[in-house]
Amino acid sequence: MTSAVLEAQALSKNFGGVAAVKGMSLTVKAGEILGLIGPNGAGKTTMFDLLAGSVQPTSGSIRLMGQPVTHQPAHRRLAGGMGRTFQIPRPFPALSLLENMMIARQHQTGERLWANFLLPGRVLGEERQARDKALALLDLVALRRLANEPARVLSGGQRKLLELARVLMADPKVILLDEPAAGVNPALLEVLIAQIQEINATGVTFLLIEHNLDMVSRLCNRIIVMAQGALLFEGRPDEVSREPRVVEAYLGGSAA
């Protein structure tokens, strides 16, 4: 039986009198790429915020790698194996790509001031390892040639690739991808799809929010559809595309 890396049970989130998420449950299985789609205002981003720990639920529970994390902050969930990208990446523009990568490395001895004086050998060794890992990941996302360039020179699509590489510096088991195709030109989108598939092949699990249905269909074997804050439908891409409720709510067509 395939184990679950991320589980949400009956999650709800109210903002004042508005119910943004209403009793949502989902299970992300180890090694899969699960798609989460729905029309604007369906509650997808709030659901992501709940799963990532940047918003606390009104009710319901979340488990990561089998452990309860419902009330843990985002940085604790990152340490527990969950990474997240954002629809609009915000790298440090004046820092090089390599520097942006290296500061994403977690739990380095050099983060403690005293260690730089008392354990210089360990600090330097970890920095070399972080640099090697950062360069390898930049190579993976086809950005190594720009390693020493400031992040401000990157296009929108290249920033998406850099953010994906930065998340991988933390060695996550599951990554929440927030609209990776938004603002990406078709050629670079193909690179992004290929990199997600390659990373997934190493055992990293993905939960993907995306409006590009072609991308979702190519990447995902299972898709969850939200509408008005709740679960509308779940199934394979071909089942989702034929479901009248999805056609009506998401694609704007007629349920007939």
C-alpha positions in Angstrom: 0.0 0.0 0.0 1.4 3.4 -0.9 2.1 5.5 2.2 0.9 9.1 2.6 3.4 11.9 3.0 0.7 14.6 3.6 -2.8 14.3 4.9 -5.5 16.9 5.6 -8.7 16.0 7.4 -11.8 18.2 7.3 -9.8 21.4 7.0 -11.8 24.7 7.3 -10.7 28.3 7.3 -13.0 31.3 8.0 -12.0 34.9 7.4 -14.5 36.8 9.4 -17.9 35.6 8.1 -16.4 34.2 4.9 -15.6 30.4 4.7 -12.6 30.2 2.3 -12.1 26.5 2.8 -14.9 24.2 4.0 -14.2 20.7 5.3 -11.5 19.8 2.7 -9.7 16.5 3.0 -6.9 15.2 0.8 -4.1 12.7 0.9 -0.9 13.1 -1.0 0.7 9.7 -1.7 4.5 9.2 -1.6 6.1 9.6 -5.0 3.1 11.1 -6.8 2.4 14.4 -8.5 -1.1 15.4 -7.3 -2.9 18.2 -9.1 -5.1 20.7 -7.3 -7.3 22.8 -9.7 -10.4 25.0 -9.6 -11.7 28.4 -10.7 -10.5 31.6 -9.2 -11.8 32.0 -5.7 -12.1 28.2 -5.2 -9.9 28.3 -2.1 -6.8 26.7 -3.6 -4.3 29.2 -2.3 -5.9 29.2 1.2 -5.7 25.4 1.1 -2.0 25.7 0.2 -1.4 28.3 3.0 -3.0 25.9 5.5 -0.9 23.0 4.4 2.3 25.0 4.4 1.7 26.5 7.8 1.4 30.2 6.9 -2.3 30.2 7.9 -3.8 28.4 10.8 -7.1 26.4 10.3 -10.4 27.2 11.9 -10.9 23.5 12.3 -9.5 20.2 11.0 -6.0 18.5 11.1 -2.9 18.1 9.1 -0.3 15.3 9.2 3.1 15.4 7.5 5.1 12.2 7.2 2.6 10.7 9.6 3.2 13.3 12.3 0.6 16.0 13.4 1.7 19.4 12.2 -1.7 21.3 12.3 -0.4 24.1 14.5 3.3 24.1 13.5 4.7 27.2 11.7 6.0 27.0 8.2 9.7 26.7 9.2 9.0 23.7 11.3 7.2 22.0 8.4 10.2 22.8 6.2 12.4 21.1 8.7 9.9 18.2 8.7 10.2 17.6 5.0 7.8 20.0 3.3 8.9 22.7 0.9 6.9 25.3 -0.9 7.2 27.6 -4.0 5.2 30.7 -4.6 3.4 31.9 -7.7 5.5 35.1 -7.7 9.1 34.1 -6.8 11.1 36.8 -4.9 14.8 35.9 -4.9 17.3 38.4 -3.4 17.8 40.5 -6.5 21.3 41.8 -5.7 22.7 38.4 -4.7 24.0 35.9 -7.2 22.1 32.8 -8.0 24.7 30.8 -6.1 24.3 33.0 -3.0 20.5 32.7 -3.2 20.9 29.0 -3.3 23.4 28.7 -0.4 21.4 30.8 2.0 18.5 28.3 1.5 20.6 25.5 3.1 19.1 24.5 6.5 20.8 24.0 9.8 24.4 25.2 9.0 26.8 25.4 11.8 27.9 28.8 10.6 24.5 30.3 11.4 25.7 30.5 15.0 28.2 33.3 15.5 30.4 31.6 18.0 30.8 28.5 15.8 32.7 30.6 13.2 35.4 31.2 15.8 35.4 27.9 17.6 34.6 25.5 14.8 36.0 27.1 11.6 36.9 23.8 10.0 33.4 22.5 10.3 31.9 25.8 9.1 34.1 25.8 6.0 33.5 22.2 5.3 29.7 22.7 5.4 30.0 25.8 3.2 31.9 23.7 0.6 29.2 21.0 0.7 26.5 23.6 0.4 28.3 25.2 -2.6 28.7 21.9 -4.4 25.0 21.0 -3.8 23.9 24.5 -5.0 25.9 24.2 -8.2 24.6 20.7 -8.8 21.0 21.9 -8.4 21.5 24.9 -10.6 22.9 22.5 -13.2 19.7 20.4 -12.8 17.5 23.4 -13.6 19.8 24.6 -16.5 20.9 27.8 -14.6 24.5 26.9 -13.7 25.9 29.2 -16.5 24.3 32.1 -14.6 25.5 31.0 -11.1 27.5 34.2 -10.5 25.0 36.6 -12.0 22.7 38.6 -9.8 19.2 37.2 -9.6 17.7 40.4 -11.0 18.8 39.4 -14.5 16.5 36.4 -14.5 13.3 36.2 -16.5 10.1 35.2 -14.8 10.4 31.6 -15.9 14.0 31.4 -14.8 13.0 32.7 -11.4 10.5 29.8 -11.2 13.4 27.4 -11.9 15.6 29.1 -9.3 12.9 28.9 -6.7 12.4 25.2 -7.3 16.2 24.7 -7.0 16.2 26.7 -3.8 13.5 24.6 -2.2 15.6 21.5 -3.1 18.4 22.8 -0.9 16.4 21.8 2.1 16.0 18.2 0.9 12.2 18.1 1.1 10.2 15.0 0.8 7.1 16.8 -0.6 7.0 20.1 -2.4 3.9 22.4 -2.8 4.1 24.0 -6.2 2.0 27.2 -6.6 1.2 27.9 -10.2 4.6 27.2 -11.7 3.4 27.8 -15.3 2.2 31.4 -14.6 4.1 33.9 -16.6 6.4 31.3 -18.1 7.0 31.2 -21.9 6.2 27.9 -23.7 9.9 27.0 -24.3 10.9 27.4 -20.7 7.7 25.7 -19.6 8.9 22.6 -21.3 12.1 22.8 -19.3 10.1 23.3 -16.1 7.9 20.3 -16.8 11.0 18.1 -17.5 12.7 19.2 -14.3 9.6 18.5 -12.2 9.4 15.0 -13.7 13.1 14.4 -13.2 13.0 15.5 -9.5 9.9 13.4 -9.0 11.7 10.4 -10.4 14.2 10.7 -7.5 11.4 10.2 -5.0 10.2 13.7 -4.3 6.4 14.1 -4.0 4.6 17.1 -5.4 1.2 18.8 -4.8 0.6 21.2 -7.7 -1.8 24.2 -8.0 -2.1 25.1 -11.7 -4.5 26.7 -14.1 -2.6 25.3 -17.1 -4.7 22.1 -17.6 -2.4 20.7 -20.3 0.5 20.9 -17.8 -1.6 19.3 -15.0 -2.7 16.5 -17.4 0.9 15.8 -18.4 2.3 15.7 -14.9 -0.5 14.3 -12.8 -2.2 10.9 -12.6 -4.7 12.2 -10.1 -6.4 15.6 -9.8 -8.5 17.2 -7.1 -10.9 19.9 -8.1 -12.1 22.6 -5.6 -15.0 25.0 -6.0 -16.4 27.4 -3.5 -13.9 26.2 -0.9 -14.9 22.6 -1.0 -14.1 19.4 -2.8 -15.9 19.2 -6.1 -14.4 16.1 -7.8 -11.4 13.8 -7.7 -10.1 11.5 -10.5 -7.8 10.9 -13.3 -7.2 13.7 -15.9 -9.5 12.1 -18.4 -12.2 11.7 -15.8 -11.8 15.3 -14.7 -12.1 16.6 -18.3 -15.4 14.7 -18.8 -17.0 15.5 -15.5 -20.0 17.9 -16.1 -19.6 19.6 -12.7 -16.0 20.4 -13.5 -16.8 21.6 -17.0 -19.4 23.9 -15.6 -17.5 25.2 -12.6 -14.0 25.3 -13.9 -14.1 25.5 -17.6 -17.1 27.8 -17.8 -19.0 25.4 -20.1 -22.4 23.9 -19.8 -23.0 20.9 -17.6 -25.0 19.5 -20.5 
